[in-house]
Amino acid sequence: MLSTKNNNDLPKISIIVPMYNAEKYMEKTLQTISQQTYPNFEVLMIDDCSTDNTKEIAKSYLKDNRFTLIALKTNSGVANARNIGIENANGNYICFLDSDDWWSPFKLEIQINYMIRKNLSLSCMSYTRINEKGEAISEVFPPKIIKYNDLLKSNHIGNLTSMIKKQAIGSSRFEKTGHEDYIFWLKILKKNIDCYTVVAPPIHNFYLVRKSSLSSNKIKTIKWQWRIYRKNENLNLFKSLFFLIHYIFYGLKKRF
C-alpha cells in the first residue's frame, strides 16, 4: 500500500459527481466519498440546475475543502456535467460517481494502489446492481482485460467503477446522447488503451437501477445499442448483428 504519512505526496484523484434533483440519494453518495480511506482526492459536485434540495445537501459538504460545488446556470444534462468536471479536474486520476450510486470506504485505496503497481491508464471493478428498496438484484463481474472488441460485445466498464489517468482522456468527452458513458469508453479504448479489472473481494461499487432508468428499459436499450454500432462506430450490418447478439446475451447475464 502507498504511504499516507503525507497526503500531498500521494497522487490526487478527482471524483466527478453530476447532480440533478437527487435529494433522495445524494447524502449517501457523498458520505461514501467522505469516508474513503484514501485521503488525497477532490470532489467536483456539478449541479445541473436542481429544483429540490440537492444543492443544499451538496453545500453541507463544503466544510471539507476537498469538496467543490459547481452550479450550472442552465440545465444541459449529465454528459455536459461530466465534461465540465473533466475540464476542472486537478487530479492525476479521474473517477465518476453518479448521485444515486455509492462505494465502499476502501474503493479508492484499493484501485489506485493496483493502478500504480501495474502502471495502468485505466481500470474498472465489479459492482452490485441494487433496486430502489436497497436490495441486491445481481452482481456484475467484468473480464480481466477489456479491449475495444470486448466492449463492443457488452458495456463491461461500469462507469462508477472506473478510474482513469487524466492524460489518457485527452480531448475525449461525453456526448449528449443515450448510453453516453458507453460511447465515452469506446472512444478511450479506441486509443489502444486496455481496461484492467481490479479483483478485490468483496464488491466495492453499488449501482442503483431505477424503474425509469435507461438500463431498465430493455427495448430502448437495444435500439440505442444498434444506433451506436451503426452510427457512432460505423460497423457494417454483419458486425452490428454479431455484436448485438453478444450484447443481449451479456445483458441477460447481468440481470440474473
BADRENVO-32779 format. One line per 8 residues: their letters; for each residue x, y, z negated of N, C-alpha, C. Coordinates in nm, 4 decimals. Atoms other than C-alpha are relative to their C-alpha. Example, Ala and Ser with C-alpha at 12.3 -4.5 7.8 and 13.67 -1.06 7.14 Angstrom:
AS) 0.0890 -0.1190 0.0000 1.2300 -0.4500 -0.7800 0.0900 0.1200 0.0000; -0.0820 -0.1190 0.0060 1.3670 -0.1060 -0.7140 -0.0770 0.1090 -0.0730 $
This chain:
MLSTKNNN) 0.0825 -0.1199 0.0000 0.0000 0.0000 0.0000 0.0862 0.1253 0.0000; -0.0713 -0.1270 -0.0010 0.1016 0.3610 0.0565 0.0030 0.0595 -0.1402; -0.0098 -0.0669 0.1293 0.2246 0.5509 -0.2454 -0.0933 0.1194 -0.0048; 0.0921 -0.1133 0.0148 -0.0284 0.8020 -0.3775 0.0512 0.0990 -0.1048; -0.0554 -0.0922 0.0997 0.2089 0.9911 -0.6103 -0.0133 0.1434 0.0460; 0.0151 -0.1347 -0.0554 0.1996 1.2938 -0.3815 -0.0962 -0.0085 0.1174; 0.1036 0.0125 -0.1015 -0.1220 1.3210 -0.1842 0.0390 0.0664 0.1313; -0.0378 -0.0742 -0.1212 0.0305 1.5694 0.0596 0.0965 -0.0774 0.0891 $
DLPKISII) -0.0914 0.0821 -0.0800 0.2826 1.3078 0.1729 -0.0748 -0.1055 0.0810; 0.0798 0.1014 -0.0695 0.0015 1.0810 0.2919 -0.0615 0.0582 0.1272; 0.0692 -0.0482 -0.1205 -0.1461 1.1070 0.6430 -0.1415 0.0460 -0.0352; 0.1346 -0.0512 0.0280 -0.4636 1.3145 0.6385 -0.1015 -0.0640 0.0943; 0.1105 0.0555 -0.0787 -0.7902 1.1593 0.7563 -0.1119 0.1024 0.0057; 0.1156 -0.0884 -0.0179 -1.0626 1.3837 0.9000 -0.1257 -0.0853 0.0164; 0.1255 0.0749 -0.0044 -1.4124 1.2475 0.8354 -0.1081 0.0929 0.0535; 0.1001 -0.0847 -0.0660 -1.6785 1.3899 1.0671 -0.1387 -0.0531 -0.0304 $
VPMYNAEK) 0.1345 0.0401 0.0418 -2.0341 1.3816 0.9315 -0.1033 0.0926 0.0647; 0.1080 -0.0802 -0.0579 -2.3074 1.5132 1.1658 -0.1261 -0.0153 -0.0841; 0.1174 0.0039 0.0867 -2.6234 1.6052 0.9733 -0.1177 0.0698 0.0668; 0.1232 -0.0667 -0.0438 -2.9809 1.6773 1.0740 -0.1178 -0.0604 -0.0756; 0.1173 0.0422 0.0778 -3.2780 1.6551 0.8348 0.0220 -0.1373 -0.0640; -0.0407 0.1288 0.0573 -3.1078 1.3805 0.6368 -0.0048 0.0005 -0.1525; 0.0009 -0.0136 0.1448 -3.2009 1.4773 0.2798 -0.0257 -0.1328 -0.0728; 0.0341 0.1279 0.0628 -3.3300 1.1237 0.2092 0.1239 -0.0861 -0.0251 $
YMEKTLQT) -0.1166 0.0881 0.0072 -2.9882 0.9627 0.2648 0.1313 0.0737 -0.0285; -0.1226 -0.0793 0.0002 -2.7341 1.2482 0.2520 0.0829 -0.0178 -0.1266; -0.0714 0.0080 0.1275 -2.6456 1.2220 -0.1172 0.0836 -0.1278 -0.0081; -0.0732 0.1272 0.0076 -2.5478 0.8544 -0.0956 0.1181 -0.0010 0.0965; -0.1072 -0.0048 -0.0996 -2.3426 0.9119 0.2188 0.1185 0.0799 -0.0514; -0.1081 -0.0855 0.0483 -2.1412 1.1961 0.0685 0.0649 -0.0554 -0.1264; -0.0565 0.0628 0.1196 -2.0978 1.0125 -0.2614 0.1019 -0.1069 0.0367; -0.0919 0.1077 -0.0373 -1.9364 0.7173 -0.0864 0.1305 0.0542 0.0575 $
ISQQTYPN) -0.1240 -0.0632 -0.0468 -1.6873 0.9564 0.0718 0.0796 0.0527 -0.1186; -0.0699 -0.0600 0.1139 -1.6035 1.1387 -0.2511 0.0607 -0.1058 -0.0916; -0.0485 0.1074 0.0865 -1.5466 0.8042 -0.4249 0.1112 -0.0828 0.0641; -0.1058 0.0752 -0.0666 -1.2804 0.6872 -0.1793 0.1279 -0.0037 -0.0840; -0.1256 0.0138 0.0742 -0.9620 0.5544 -0.3398 0.1160 0.0659 0.0731; -0.1033 -0.0717 -0.0764 -0.7566 0.7116 -0.0607 -0.0278 0.1493 -0.0140; 0.0295 -0.1378 0.0389 -0.7183 1.0774 -0.1622 0.0145 0.1070 0.1076; -0.0317 -0.1095 -0.0926 -0.5877 1.2720 0.1379 -0.0925 -0.0026 0.1218 $
FEVLMIDD) 0.0956 -0.0094 -0.1109 -0.8915 1.3384 0.3524 -0.0691 0.1358 -0.0035; 0.0878 -0.1163 -0.0076 -1.1066 1.6264 0.4693 -0.1330 -0.0465 0.0582; 0.1335 0.0348 -0.0485 -1.4802 1.6070 0.5338 -0.0586 0.1198 0.0721; 0.0625 -0.1049 -0.0802 -1.6309 1.8149 0.8135 -0.1479 -0.0329 0.0132; 0.1455 0.0212 -0.0018 -2.0051 1.8285 0.7484 -0.0594 0.0969 0.1024; 0.0526 -0.0835 -0.1089 -2.1690 1.9551 1.0685 -0.1522 -0.0009 -0.0076; 0.1460 -0.0066 0.0110 -2.5260 2.0705 1.0006 -0.0599 0.0549 0.1282; 0.0582 -0.0328 -0.1302 -2.7299 2.0771 1.3209 -0.1367 0.0649 -0.0167 $
CSTDNTKE) 0.1230 -0.0786 0.0225 -2.9936 2.3301 1.2038 -0.1080 -0.0810 -0.0715; 0.0986 0.0748 0.0787 -3.1628 2.1099 0.9443 -0.1044 0.0942 -0.0576; 0.1098 -0.0802 0.0556 -3.5004 2.2338 0.8189 -0.0444 -0.0520 -0.1362; 0.0302 0.0515 0.1334 -3.5082 2.0268 0.4983 0.1131 0.0406 -0.0958; -0.1014 -0.0355 0.0996 -3.2670 2.0238 0.2017 0.1383 -0.0574 0.0294; -0.1291 0.0583 -0.0354 -2.9769 1.8624 0.3885 0.1148 0.0965 -0.0276; -0.1082 -0.0984 0.0156 -2.7686 2.1806 0.3883 0.0283 0.0279 -0.1474; -0.0189 -0.0263 0.1425 -2.8260 2.2384 0.0164 0.0760 -0.1150 -0.0663 $
IAKSYLKD) -0.0716 0.1164 0.0540 -2.7097 1.8841 -0.0643 0.1474 0.0083 0.0399; -0.1379 -0.0127 -0.0485 -2.4000 1.9405 0.1502 0.0749 0.1083 -0.0769; -0.0639 -0.1109 0.0711 -2.3263 2.2718 -0.0251 0.0451 -0.0406 -0.1402; -0.0347 0.0420 0.1358 -2.3184 2.0958 -0.3630 0.1349 -0.0712 -0.0045; -0.1297 0.0690 -0.0057 -2.0024 1.9139 -0.2458 0.1152 0.0951 0.0311; -0.1050 -0.0948 -0.0360 -1.8127 2.2304 -0.1545 0.0916 0.0346 -0.1168; -0.0894 -0.0207 0.1143 -1.6716 2.2479 -0.5066 0.1255 -0.0859 0.0117; -0.1171 0.0804 -0.0351 -1.4379 1.9761 -0.3804 0.0579 0.0610 0.1270 $
NRFTLIAL) -0.0542 -0.0742 -0.1142 -1.2049 2.1680 -0.1466 0.0323 -0.0878 0.1203; -0.0176 0.0883 -0.1155 -1.1749 1.8632 0.0767 -0.1229 0.0006 0.0908; 0.1253 -0.0036 -0.0751 -1.5333 1.9223 0.1927 -0.0197 0.1376 0.0628; 0.0281 -0.1239 -0.0725 -1.6200 2.1845 0.4564 -0.1346 -0.0133 0.0701; 0.1302 -0.0011 -0.0672 -1.9658 2.2780 0.5848 0.0054 0.0931 0.1203; 0.0115 -0.0809 -0.1219 -2.0065 2.3988 0.9435 -0.1471 0.0004 0.0396; 0.1420 -0.0119 -0.0313 -2.3602 2.5269 1.0026 -0.0167 0.0529 0.1422; 0.0196 -0.0394 -0.1390 -2.4541 2.5393 1.3702 -0.1182 0.0960 0.0120 $
KTNSGVAN) 0.1049 -0.1010 -0.0177 -2.6718 2.8244 1.4970 -0.1162 -0.0516 0.0837; 0.1064 0.0587 -0.0816 -2.8680 2.6154 1.7458 0.0097 -0.1517 -0.0076; 0.0035 0.1458 0.0033 -2.9766 2.2526 1.7343 0.0413 -0.0550 0.1360; -0.0515 0.0470 -0.1288 -2.7789 2.0683 2.0014 0.0321 -0.1491 0.0025; -0.0137 0.1445 -0.0024 -2.7687 1.7014 1.8988 0.1283 -0.0523 -0.0623; -0.1097 0.0641 0.0729 -2.5317 1.4535 1.7385 0.1300 0.0009 0.0791; -0.1230 0.0023 -0.0808 -2.2857 1.4397 2.0305 0.0758 0.1312 -0.0146; -0.0647 -0.1309 0.0142 -2.2164 1.8131 2.0132 0.0547 0.0196 -0.1407 $
ARNIGIEN) -0.0462 -0.0134 0.1379 -2.1899 1.7994 1.6328 0.1317 -0.0756 -0.0199; -0.1246 0.0764 0.0126 -1.9251 1.5277 1.6536 0.1142 0.0687 0.0755; -0.1039 -0.0685 -0.0780 -1.7373 1.7193 1.9236 0.0540 0.1213 -0.0747; -0.0444 -0.1150 0.0795 -1.7271 2.0307 1.7053 0.0869 -0.0478 -0.1156; -0.0819 0.0577 0.1052 -1.5947 1.8110 1.4268 0.1392 -0.0350 0.0493; -0.1305 0.0352 -0.0576 -1.3162 1.6791 1.6512 0.0852 0.1247 0.0205; -0.0731 -0.1222 -0.0307 -1.2192 2.0311 1.7562 0.0499 0.0725 -0.1256; -0.0391 -0.0656 0.1256 -1.1990 2.1475 1.3928 0.0795 -0.0902 -0.0927 $
ANGNYICF) -0.0692 0.0960 0.0860 -1.0254 1.8379 1.2569 0.1486 0.0325 -0.0123; -0.1421 -0.0238 0.0270 -0.6838 1.8866 1.0967 0.0755 -0.1284 -0.0330; -0.0607 0.1250 0.0416 -0.6178 1.5214 1.0184 0.0798 -0.0692 0.1093; -0.0738 0.0848 -0.0934 -0.3776 1.2758 1.1776 -0.0899 -0.1096 0.0561; 0.0945 0.1049 -0.0378 -0.6617 1.0235 1.1920 -0.1415 0.0548 -0.0144; 0.1382 -0.0461 0.0036 -1.0350 1.0671 1.2513 -0.0934 -0.1190 -0.0208; 0.1083 0.0965 0.0221 -1.3349 0.8723 1.1217 -0.1335 0.0709 0.0194; 0.1348 -0.0534 -0.0164 -1.7052 0.9183 1.1908 -0.0940 -0.0718 -0.0968 $
LDSDDWWS) 0.0995 0.0594 0.0886 -1.9834 0.8648 0.9379 -0.1287 0.0789 0.0120; 0.1289 -0.0673 -0.0120 -2.3456 0.9471 1.0122 -0.0619 0.0176 -0.1378; 0.0525 -0.0425 0.1296 -2.5546 1.0989 0.7352 -0.0948 -0.0996 -0.0648; 0.0838 0.1021 0.0629 -2.7533 0.7801 0.6689 0.0752 -0.1329 -0.0161; -0.0827 0.1192 0.0170 -2.4645 0.5298 0.6608 0.0937 0.0205 -0.1183; -0.0911 -0.0168 0.1127 -2.2128 0.4613 0.3853 0.1107 -0.1045 0.0010; -0.1194 0.0847 0.0103 -1.8805 0.2991 0.2916 0.0184 -0.0502 -0.1418; -0.0479 0.0384 0.1327 -1.7316 0.1058 0.0035 0.1114 0.0976 -0.0389 $
PFKLEIQI) -0.1051 -0.0939 0.0425 -1.4788 0.3055 -0.2056 0.1376 -0.0303 0.0588; -0.1330 0.0417 -0.0449 -1.1879 0.1133 -0.0501 0.0188 0.0074 0.1515; -0.0024 0.0036 -0.1467 -1.2682 0.1588 0.3202 0.1210 0.0738 0.0579; -0.1072 -0.0803 -0.0586 -1.0220 0.4385 0.3991 0.1379 -0.0543 -0.0356; -0.1310 0.0475 0.0438 -0.7331 0.2999 0.1953 0.0397 -0.1279 0.0734; -0.0281 0.1268 -0.0685 -0.7583 -0.0472 0.3479 0.0322 0.0241 0.1465; -0.0136 -0.0188 -0.1447 -0.7920 0.0791 0.7035 0.1243 0.0801 0.0376; -0.1171 -0.0820 -0.0341 -0.5220 0.3478 0.7017 0.1287 -0.0782 -0.0251 $
NYMIRKNL) -0.1182 0.0826 0.0253 -0.2720 0.1067 0.5462 0.0221 -0.1002 0.1121; -0.0105 0.0975 -0.1085 -0.3452 -0.1509 0.8147 0.0502 0.0671 0.1277; -0.0382 -0.0689 -0.1232 -0.3111 0.1022 1.0963 0.1454 0.0446 -0.0026; -0.1393 -0.0440 0.0118 0.0186 0.2390 0.9705 0.0948 -0.1194 0.0071; -0.0847 0.1195 0.0013 0.1612 -0.1060 0.9064 0.0147 -0.0605 0.1394; -0.0005 0.0599 -0.1340 0.0671 -0.2235 1.2578 0.0284 0.1021 0.1105; -0.0237 -0.1076 -0.0968 0.1338 0.1144 1.4260 -0.1087 0.0028 0.1082; 0.1150 0.0045 -0.0895 -0.2146 0.1256 1.5793 -0.0564 0.1393 0.0271 $
SLSCMSYT) 0.0698 -0.1249 -0.0345 -0.4023 0.4037 1.7575 -0.1476 -0.0065 -0.0339; 0.1439 0.0154 0.0205 -0.7494 0.2603 1.6993 -0.0291 -0.1312 -0.0712; 0.0441 0.1219 0.0672 -0.9122 0.0127 1.4634 -0.1477 0.0126 -0.0361; 0.1376 0.0023 0.0475 -1.2585 -0.0919 1.3512 -0.0121 -0.1092 -0.1056; 0.0219 0.0990 0.1052 -1.4115 -0.3158 1.0845 -0.1375 -0.0641 0.0197; 0.1329 0.0605 -0.0002 -1.7080 -0.5433 1.0290 -0.0962 0.0909 -0.0765; 0.0981 -0.0804 0.0725 -2.0334 -0.3966 0.8948 -0.1287 -0.0784 -0.0236; 0.1293 0.0585 0.0328 -2.3654 -0.4880 0.7393 -0.1108 0.0920 0.0485 $
RINEKGEA) 0.1177 -0.0753 -0.0438 -2.6913 -0.3771 0.9018 -0.1046 -0.0062 -0.1106; 0.0919 -0.0138 0.1123 -2.9345 -0.2502 0.6366 -0.1315 0.0607 0.0479; 0.1275 -0.0637 -0.0338 -3.3068 -0.1751 0.6644 -0.0287 0.1138 -0.0975; 0.0306 -0.1192 0.0801 -3.4777 0.1261 0.5063 -0.0346 -0.0330 -0.1445; 0.0221 0.0422 0.1379 -3.5540 -0.0764 0.1919 0.1318 -0.0308 -0.0708; -0.1298 0.0309 0.0565 -3.1813 -0.1275 0.1407 0.0355 -0.1468 0.0058; -0.0235 0.1441 -0.0116 -3.1998 -0.4952 0.2341 0.0911 -0.0296 0.1193; -0.0900 0.0389 -0.1085 -2.9298 -0.6603 0.4444 -0.0771 -0.0748 0.1081 $
ISEVFPPK) 0.0637 0.0661 -0.1145 -3.0516 -0.7587 0.7923 0.0946 -0.1034 0.0596; -0.1000 0.0883 -0.0591 -2.7335 -0.9080 0.9349 0.1386 0.0605 -0.0191; -0.1383 -0.0455 0.0060 -2.3553 -0.8835 0.9343 0.0619 -0.0112 0.1381; -0.0596 -0.0057 -0.1340 -2.1553 -0.7886 1.2429 0.1521 -0.0100 -0.0131; -0.1440 0.0239 0.0055 -1.8020 -0.9217 1.2931 0.0590 0.0164 0.1401; -0.0593 -0.0231 -0.1327 -1.6103 -0.7747 1.5908 0.1113 -0.1001 0.0289; -0.1172 0.0829 -0.0351 -1.3467 -0.9731 1.7834 0.1268 0.0603 -0.0596; -0.1260 -0.0456 0.0597 -0.9911 -0.9491 1.6527 0.0616 0.1143 0.0796 $
IIKYNDLL) -0.0493 -0.1051 -0.0884 -0.8826 -0.7411 1.9537 -0.1096 0.0320 0.1012; 0.1048 -0.0428 -0.0931 -1.1251 -0.5372 2.1674 0.0636 0.0805 0.1115; -0.0475 -0.0699 -0.1194 -1.0236 -0.4393 2.5183 -0.1198 0.0554 0.0763; 0.1071 -0.0665 -0.0756 -1.2232 -0.2413 2.7753 -0.1066 -0.0991 0.0463; 0.0972 0.0978 -0.0494 -1.3873 -0.5502 2.9332 -0.0793 -0.0651 -0.1127; 0.0715 0.0530 0.1161 -1.4755 -0.6821 2.5875 -0.1098 0.0962 -0.0431; 0.0968 -0.1002 0.0419 -1.6514 -0.3562 2.5078 -0.1160 0.0093 0.0983; 0.1085 0.0019 -0.0972 -1.8499 -0.3776 2.8313 -0.1023 -0.1089 -0.0335 $
KSNHIGNL) 0.0894 0.1107 0.0345 -1.9965 -0.7041 2.7003 -0.0861 0.0310 -0.1217; 0.0759 -0.0369 0.1198 -2.1076 -0.5521 2.3712 0.0678 0.1172 -0.0675; -0.0570 -0.1114 0.0744 -2.0612 -0.2406 2.1613 0.0579 -0.0537 -0.1313; -0.0628 0.0629 0.1155 -1.8230 -0.4181 1.9254 0.0505 0.1008 -0.1024; -0.0556 -0.1012 0.0909 -1.6976 -0.0904 1.7739 -0.1135 0.0745 -0.0691; 0.0984 -0.0752 0.0776 -1.9367 0.0212 1.5036 0.0566 0.1376 -0.0301; -0.0560 -0.1346 0.0105 -1.8932 0.3988 1.5029 0.0435 0.0324 -0.1430; -0.0315 -0.0287 0.1401 -1.8983 0.4192 1.1222 0.1209 -0.0784 -0.0492 $
TSMIKKQA) -0.1137 0.0817 0.0434 -1.6213 0.1551 1.1030 0.1307 0.0429 0.0652; -0.1178 -0.0338 -0.0803 -1.3793 0.3240 1.3424 0.0970 0.0912 -0.0741; -0.1023 -0.0959 0.0397 -1.0526 0.5018 1.2661 0.0948 0.0129 0.1183; -0.0799 -0.0233 -0.1195 -0.8544 0.6616 1.5483 0.0984 0.1138 -0.0228; -0.0947 -0.1109 0.0037 -0.5426 0.8734 1.5780 -0.0569 0.1157 0.0819; 0.0557 -0.1156 -0.0704 -0.6435 1.2251 1.6770 0.0631 0.0161 0.1381; -0.0675 -0.0177 -0.1282 -0.3818 1.2334 1.9532 -0.0500 -0.0989 0.1044; 0.0532 0.0983 -0.0935 -0.5394 0.9210 2.1076 -0.1318 0.0467 0.0613 $
IGSSRFEK) 0.1264 -0.0528 -0.0533 -0.8678 1.1095 2.1521 0.0269 0.0937 0.1171; -0.0332 -0.0933 -0.1074 -0.7057 1.3789 2.3625 -0.1177 0.0885 0.0351; 0.1110 -0.0838 -0.0469 -0.9690 1.5561 2.5718 -0.1332 -0.0749 0.0043; 0.1240 0.0784 -0.0015 -1.2270 1.2764 2.5392 -0.0992 0.0564 -0.1015; 0.1048 -0.0518 0.0875 -1.5563 1.3908 2.3896 -0.1273 -0.0836 0.0158; 0.1292 0.0672 -0.0057 -1.9028 1.2555 2.3149 -0.0901 0.0691 0.1010; 0.0951 -0.0543 -0.0962 -2.1660 1.3020 2.5856 -0.1393 0.0047 -0.0614; 0.1355 -0.0142 0.0514 -2.5176 1.4205 2.5130 -0.0932 -0.0910 0.0800 $
TGHEDYIF) 0.0809 0.0997 -0.0699 -2.6956 1.1037 2.6225 -0.0230 -0.1170 -0.0934; 0.0206 0.1183 0.0808 -2.8206 0.7726 2.4868 0.1286 -0.0808 -0.0112; -0.1212 0.0802 0.0240 -2.5509 0.5469 2.3354 0.1271 0.0832 0.0140; -0.1137 -0.0907 -0.0173 -2.3147 0.8439 2.3155 0.1267 -0.0539 -0.0647; -0.1201 0.0539 0.0644 -2.0807 0.6632 2.0747 0.0609 -0.1123 0.0842; -0.0477 0.1101 -0.0845 -2.0565 0.3590 2.3038 0.0761 0.0539 0.1213; -0.0662 -0.0607 -0.1157 -1.9700 0.5744 2.6055 0.1340 0.0613 -0.0409; -0.1239 -0.0592 0.0504 -1.7078 0.7553 2.3962 0.1076 -0.1066 -0.0147 $
WLKILKKN) -0.1007 0.1042 0.0209 -1.5329 0.4303 2.3013 0.0412 -0.0656 0.1314; -0.0394 0.0483 -0.1327 -1.5409 0.3112 2.6618 0.1065 0.0924 0.0602; -0.0991 -0.0968 -0.0487 -1.3533 0.6313 2.7541 0.1363 -0.0236 -0.0650; -0.1259 0.0195 0.0726 -1.0928 0.5641 2.4860 0.0701 -0.1272 0.0466; -0.0613 0.1268 -0.0390 -1.0357 0.2007 2.5836 0.0445 0.0003 0.1458; -0.0455 -0.0144 -0.1389 -1.0036 0.3014 2.9490 0.1426 0.0542 0.0076; -0.1354 -0.0555 0.0033 -0.6784 0.4719 2.8461 0.1043 -0.1074 -0.0326; -0.0874 0.1127 0.0370 -0.5273 0.1259 2.7856 0.0322 -0.0006 -0.1490 $
IDCYTVVA) -0.0091 0.0079 0.1456 -0.5826 0.1667 2.4127 -0.0886 -0.1156 -0.0454; 0.0788 0.1114 0.0527 -0.6937 -0.1544 2.2428 -0.0439 0.0317 -0.1421; 0.0513 -0.0164 0.1361 -0.9039 -0.1612 1.9274 0.0243 -0.1292 -0.0774; -0.0294 0.1165 0.0836 -0.7910 -0.3955 1.6477 -0.0937 -0.0014 -0.1211; 0.0924 0.0134 0.1121 -1.0298 -0.5261 1.3853 0.0758 -0.0270 -0.1294; -0.0604 0.0173 0.1326 -0.9242 -0.4903 1.0223 -0.0831 -0.1024 -0.0765; 0.0702 0.1061 0.0740 -1.0178 -0.8116 0.8416 0.0356 0.0130 -0.1478; -0.0255 -0.0228 0.1428 -1.0546 -0.7309 0.4711 -0.1292 -0.0220 -0.0784 $
PPIHNFYL) 0.1234 0.0291 0.0745 -1.3445 -0.9100 0.2995 0.0055 0.0584 -0.1407; 0.1335 0.0037 -0.0596 -1.5882 -0.8157 0.1616 -0.0217 0.1149 0.0991; 0.0301 -0.1043 -0.0977 -1.7598 -0.5840 0.4089 -0.0011 0.1373 -0.0687; -0.0162 -0.1337 0.0583 -1.6896 -0.2128 0.3525 -0.0812 0.1079 0.0719; 0.0773 -0.0968 -0.0785 -1.9298 -0.0463 0.6011 -0.1467 -0.0445 0.0066; 0.1419 0.0322 0.0072 -2.3086 -0.0268 0.5850 -0.0791 0.0932 0.0918; 0.0682 -0.0736 -0.1071 -2.5224 0.0804 0.8807 -0.1509 -0.0113 -0.0163; 0.1450 -0.0014 0.0167 -2.8853 0.1854 0.8360 -0.0699 -0.0109 0.1349 $
VRKSSLSS) 0.0821 0.0163 -0.1209 -3.1268 0.0608 1.1033 -0.1387 0.0538 -0.0303; 0.1337 -0.0565 0.0182 -3.4312 0.2849 1.1098 -0.0944 -0.0568 0.1043; 0.0982 0.0529 -0.0950 -3.7515 0.1719 1.2764 -0.0037 0.0819 0.1278; 0.0074 -0.0896 -0.1155 -3.7331 0.4714 1.5088 0.1311 0.0109 0.0755; -0.1312 -0.0163 -0.0615 -3.3646 0.4306 1.5963 0.0088 -0.0688 0.1341; -0.0181 0.0579 -0.1331 -3.2463 0.3541 1.9492 0.0427 -0.1452 -0.0097; -0.0499 0.1359 0.0120 -3.0702 0.0415 1.8283 -0.1099 -0.0994 -0.0358; 0.1099 0.0888 0.0350 -3.4023 -0.0975 1.7028 -0.1012 -0.0129 0.1140 $
NKIKTIKW) 0.0893 0.0044 -0.1146 -3.5796 -0.0335 2.0365 0.0675 -0.0783 0.1119; -0.0741 0.0914 -0.0867 -3.4683 -0.3319 2.2447 -0.0115 0.0351 0.1475; 0.0210 -0.0296 -0.1427 -3.6230 -0.2374 2.5811 0.0726 0.1277 0.0394; -0.0656 -0.1273 -0.0289 -3.4967 0.1195 2.5663 0.1521 -0.0166 -0.0001; -0.1439 0.0243 0.0082 -3.1520 -0.0035 2.4651 0.0520 -0.0655 0.1274; -0.0419 0.0700 -0.1223 -3.1302 -0.2375 2.7648 0.0005 0.0948 0.1194; 0.0053 -0.0977 -0.1095 -3.2340 0.0434 3.0026 0.1197 0.0942 -0.0057; -0.1161 -0.0876 0.0157 -2.9657 0.2718 2.8610 0.1272 -0.0730 0.0398 $
QWRIYRKN) -0.1203 0.0774 -0.0287 -2.7101 -0.0048 2.8888 0.0194 -0.0179 0.1501; -0.0063 0.0150 -0.1460 -2.7923 -0.0669 3.2562 0.0468 0.1303 0.0652; -0.0383 -0.1303 -0.0544 -2.7594 0.3034 3.3256 0.1482 0.0276 -0.0227; -0.1424 -0.0194 0.0290 -2.4180 0.3113 3.1587 0.0859 -0.0785 0.0980; -0.0764 0.0827 -0.0936 -2.2919 0.0243 3.3751 0.0015 0.0599 0.1401; 0.0139 -0.0429 -0.1394 -2.4215 0.1712 3.6986 0.0452 0.1439 0.0226; -0.0268 -0.1432 -0.0194 -2.3838 0.5472 3.6478 0.1321 0.0446 -0.0643; -0.1201 -0.0459 0.0697 -2.1119 0.6014 3.3873 0.1251 -0.0770 0.0400 $
ENLNLFKS) -0.1170 0.0837 -0.0275 -1.8837 0.3073 3.4638 0.0118 -0.0391 0.1472; -0.0024 0.0252 -0.1449 -1.9704 0.2767 3.8354 0.0259 -0.1469 0.0350; -0.0140 0.1424 -0.0276 -1.9920 -0.1025 3.8211 -0.0969 -0.0413 0.1109; 0.0909 0.0474 -0.1044 -2.1400 -0.2899 4.1163 -0.1115 -0.0839 -0.0625; 0.1182 0.0699 0.0500 -2.4646 -0.4842 4.0863 0.0366 -0.1307 -0.0700; -0.0374 0.1290 0.0573 -2.2995 -0.8208 4.0185 0.0652 0.0168 -0.1373; -0.0678 -0.0220 0.1278 -2.0693 -0.6894 3.7442 -0.0964 0.0538 -0.1052; 0.0976 -0.0559 0.0930 -2.3540 -0.4922 3.5890 -0.0883 -0.1095 -0.0591 $
LFFLIHYI) 0.0825 0.1113 0.0477 -2.5710 -0.8043 3.5675 0.0799 -0.0920 -0.0923; -0.0867 0.0864 0.0794 -2.2801 -1.0081 3.4328 0.0183 0.0549 -0.1415; -0.0238 -0.0589 0.1316 -2.2038 -0.7656 3.1511 -0.1305 0.0200 -0.0778; 0.1275 -0.0190 0.0690 -2.5724 -0.7011 3.0751 -0.0451 -0.1299 -0.0673; 0.0348 0.1290 0.0599 -2.6317 -1.0728 3.0145 0.0784 -0.0211 -0.1292; -0.0817 0.0115 0.1207 -2.3424 -1.0741 2.7690 -0.0474 0.0975 -0.1074; 0.0438 -0.1010 0.0952 -2.4706 -0.7542 2.6083 -0.1260 -0.0465 -0.0741; 0.1235 0.0489 0.0622 -2.8146 -0.9058 2.5448 0.0306 -0.1147 -0.0959 $
FYGLKKRF) -0.0383 0.1135 0.0845 -2.6558 -1.2239 2.4053 0.0618 0.0484 -0.1315; -0.0638 -0.0518 0.1212 -2.4341 -1.0304 2.1617 -0.0980 0.0813 -0.0851; 0.1005 -0.0754 0.0717 -2.7272 -0.8067 2.0730 -0.0881 -0.0891 -0.0863; 0.0790 0.0963 0.0757 -2.9273 -1.1097 1.9643 0.0792 -0.0537 -0.1184; -0.0855 0.0496 0.1079 -2.6321 -1.2338 1.7568 0.0067 0.0996 -0.1151; -0.0075 -0.1008 0.1039 -2.6191 -0.9026 1.5692 -0.1222 -0.0020 -0.0911; 0.1243 -0.0100 0.0727 -2.9791 -0.9389 1.4604 -0.0317 -0.1245 -0.0833; 0.0290 0.1242 0.0727 -2.9569 -1.2908 1.3173 0.1246 -0.0507 -0.0737 $
